[in-house]
Amino acid sequence: MNTEELNFAYKVRHALNEQLDDLPPATTDRLAKARQMALARKKPDGAARRTAPVVRSELAGVQGGNWSFSWFNRMGVALPLLVLVAGLIGIYQYEQQEHIAEIAELDAAVLSDELPLSAYLDHGFNAYLNQSEQ
């Protein structure tokens, strides 16, 4: 509680205590019994703050036993990252091999074709290569 709440509570208590002498005896008896019942039901002071310590972590589906998966917890992040990196390296290698195969095929086509040497010096030679690929 902050200070404003405490001041309000004190003012309410003071206002109720001023009118205490004017209450009929039956009302004061009922209030006293209600207070005694409330105090009897009150929990001990430390009961609300008790907590149970966590001894170990468990995996879902594992019941009992002394399963030690600390290495599994550590590898939970590292293993997917390693698989991702290996996959990316594999894709890169595959693409490089495809690129090398395309260049080799083009070189083989150019070298096996019977063209005069002047055709290789012509500016339209690239158009010829593009046309021959189709």
Secondary structure, DSSP 8 states (H G I E B T S, - for coil): --HHHHHHHHHHHHHHHHTGGGS-HHHHHHHHHHHHHHHHH---TTGGG----------TT--SS----HHHHHHHHHHHHHHHHHHHHHHHHHHHHHHHHHHHHHHHHHHHS---HHHHHSTTHHHHHHHHH-
